[in-house]
Amino acid sequence: MFLKDSVESGYKQLKRISEGAFGEVILAEEYENPRKRVAIKLVRCQTNEEGLSLAIFREVQSMRFLDHPNIVKLYHVYPEESSYGLVMEYCKYNLSEVYFIVF
């Protein structure tokens, strides 16, 4: 796990949930409120002249304005050296598990 101090200072890493081509997702809990679990999506990316990947910018902008009970909430964004940490609401089911629960 490659979180820097900016993320580690507020969250205790528990375990890696998943890993893909662009990064990984880590289950964490707040130090101040250990009952509050979050998912930290660490996205490795190439940056443009402004210092932010267009794909990450679009994802963050979209998540900032979405407010629906079926969409995870974005709490914080932490820029790192070659990645971004997106601290989001934790959903304990993945999409395939939700499909089998609902249907």
Stockholm file with secondary structure:
# STOCKHOLM 1.0

chainA/1-103         MFLKDSVESGYKQLKRISEGAFGEVILAEEYENPRKRVAIKLVRCQTNEEGLSLAIFREVQSMRFLDHPNIVKLYHVYPEESSYGLVMEYCKYNLSEVYFIVF
#=GR chainA/1-103 SS CCCCHHHHTTEEEEEEEEECSSEEEEEEEESSCTTCEEEEEEEECCCCTTSSCHHHHHHHHHHHHCCCTTSCCEEEEEECSSEEEEEEECCSSCHHHHHHHHC
#=GC SS_cons         CCCCHHHHTTEEEEEEEEECSSEEEEEEEESSCTTCEEEEEEEECCCCTTSSCHHHHHHHHHHHHCCCTTSCCEEEEEECSSEEEEEEECCSSCHHHHHHHHC
//
